[in-house]
């Protein structure tokens, strides 16, 4: 079960100039044209990588959309060379150089950082630590872009002030989408990690059950119960995006199931003890020739058969209950997660 938890990177800020104009290639007559040329190039690039990240955040694995990431990397390079070809504005290179630095950072993130993230995706579900590292890598990549974007944002303001350009600090549609995605993914990542910690711990418990390792079963029961209780406590402090607490409710439902599962599995593990006792009695009984078996031997064996049959029926009943409850809770979680992403995660069309 994969739920991709991908953050959308902070976008290059856009400004609405207080009058309109047309840029004439790279022949800049006014500082407004110069600034607009940079903003337009940035806007086109932003739309391209927003399309890629939108696809990933809507359930497509990063590996499956690698071609789109390659397109983004190429678009970043093209935009960087376009900006590098610009002349300084009357000897002032600050805006141009800051923009080039921003694009270099963008290239590093999508080419190197995101390349590593794609590889990490393949092992993210193997353990809680791997999943946490996978999500942390995305956060670190975002932090790099946020810092670079802020420098670009500040430099645009400095350029405008130097050249007497009045700016209307207005949020573009792409910027609005990026903020929403960040907020949605912050919530989804936090909630998902709470769920995933218990999800993996249950897998370890099931592995111990399959091996009938009573010591390991007990240890994993205690860990699962602890993680479920800790998770339920953490959920109390979470708030859903835009007041939608459905994902929190689905996660709470899963954790409550895991907590109740520990009590039932504890009872189920008793079957393994009784099975050991039965096998000993059966071995001793079958080791005696039929003619030498006493009535006491027969009575003891028959009682052991009845006991193991009763224990087996109880085991099967609890197992069926857990399968039914667990499947229902997990289906609800998956459906809720998908619905939550579809309802709140902005979609970006290919440019």
ABEGO torsion letter per residue (X at the ends): XBBBBBBBBBBBBBBBBABBBBBBEABBABAAAAAAAAAAAAAAAAAAAAAAAAAAAAGBBAAAAAAAAAAAAAAAAAAAAAAAABBBBGGBAAAAAAAAAAAAAAAAAAAAAAAAAAAAAAAAAABAAAAAAAAAAAAAAAAAAAAAAAAAAAAAAAAAAAAGBBBBBBBBAAAAAAAAAAAAAAAAAAAAAAAAAAAAAAAAAAAAAAAGBAAAAAAAAAAAAAAAAAAAAAAAABBBBGGBAAAAAAAAAAAAAAAAAAAAAAAAAAAAAAAAAAAAAAAAAAABBAAABBAAAAAAAAAAAAAAAAAAAAAAAAAAAAAAAAAAAAAAAAAAAAAAAAAABBBBBBX
